[in-house]
Amino acid sequence: MHALMSIGRLMRQRPSAETLDIGTFWLLKMVGTSGTVRVTDLASSCNLDVSTVSRHLAQLHKGGMIERAPDPVDRRAQRVKLSIAGQETLTAALQARRALLERSLEGWAPTDLEQLDQLLTRLVEDIDTLTENLEKA
């Protein structure tokens, strides 16, 4: 558990050029993978309150990272999507994190990398299955 938490902490550290805090970065990533999404659906998929998501989205909108539009089905609701600047920021942030991982693993043997991939994939799948089963209970 300590090792997993340490990896998460290290990966959340912002490179000096990155201006997004971790919560805002994570939400930007979620918007990037969701495409155009309703704010309420985004909050639900993140397991966060709509007010928390709205606060982060306000920061992202102010910074030009997302675009807002009324939901065509329900005009009271809003949809958000990445702006071009948001996509560029997200891409750069993900590349920086990927570069950190690649540099960290460059001395590893290919078989060790394959084993790490298999074990981490298995761990994620097992946690996902367990949390799905707990939600159904």
N, C-alpha and C positions, 0 to 999 in steps of 0.2 A: 504494500500500500504506500509505503514511504517513497519507493522508487517511482511509482505512477504519479503521485502528487508532485514530486520533484520535477519530473518531465513536464507536467502541465504547467507548473510555475515557470520553468525556464522557457517554455515555448510561448508563454503569455507575455514575457518581457518585451517591451517595445524597442525595436532598433532606434537609434538616436534620431533618425530622419522621420520616423513615423509619428503622426500627431494624434492618432485615434487611441482612446483608452480601450481596454480589453473588452468591456461590455459593448461599446459602440462598434468595435471591430467585429465582434461575434455577430451582432445584429446585421451589420453590413454584409457579412458572409451569408447569413440566412436569407436576406433579401436577394442576394446574388444567385443563390441556388434555387430560390422560389420563383424567380421571374416577377411578374406583376402580381402582387398579393394584397389581400385586404388586411388592414391593420389588426383586426380581431383574429383573423386566421393566423397571422404571424405570431401574435401573442400566444395563442393556443399551442402552436407548434413549438414554441420556445419554452412553454410552461412558465410564462411570466404574466403579470397583470398587464392589462391594456395600458394603464397609466404609466407603467415603467417603460414599456415599448414605445409609447407615444413620446415620452421625454427623450429617449435616445434618438428616435426618428426626428424629433425637432432639431437636435444637434446635427444630425446628418443632413437634414434639409438646409439648415442655416449654412453648413459648410459646402453645399452644392453637391453632396454625394448621392442624394436620392431625388426623385421627382414624385410629386403627389398628384393624384387626379381623383375626381369623384368616381365611385363605383357606378358603372352603367346600369346595374340592376337595382341597386339601393343607393339613391343619391345622398342619403344621410351618411353613408360609409365612405371611407377613403381607401384607395389602392395606392401602393407605393412600388417603385421599381428603381433600380440603379440608374443614375445618370452616367454619362460618359466619364466624368471625373470620378464618380464612385467606382466604376468598373476599373479604371486605371489605378486608383488607390488600392482597391482590393487585390488586383493582380500583383501590384508591387509588394504588398504586405505578404501575400501568400508565397511569392517568389523568395522573399527574404527568409521566411520561415523554412521553406524547402531547402534553401542554400545552407542554412544552419544545420539542418538534419543531414544533408549530404556531406558537409564537412565533418560532422561528428562521426559519420559512419564510413568515411573513406578508407580507413585502415582495416575494416572488417572483411573477413573472408566471405566470398559469395554464399557458401553454405550456411554461414552464421546469419547472413541477411535473409536468406530464404526461411530459415527456422524462425527468426524474429517475426517475419511477416506472417507465417503460418500461426504462430502462437498468439500474436496480437489480434489477428483476424478471428481466431477461435474465441479469445477472451471477449471481444466486442460482440460476437454472435451470442455467446452464452449470457452476457449481461443483458443484451437486447431481448432475448427469449425470456429471461427471468423477469424483467420489468414488464414485459407484455403480459405474462401470466399473473403477475401481482395486480396489474390494472384490471384484469378480468375478474379477479376474485372478489 
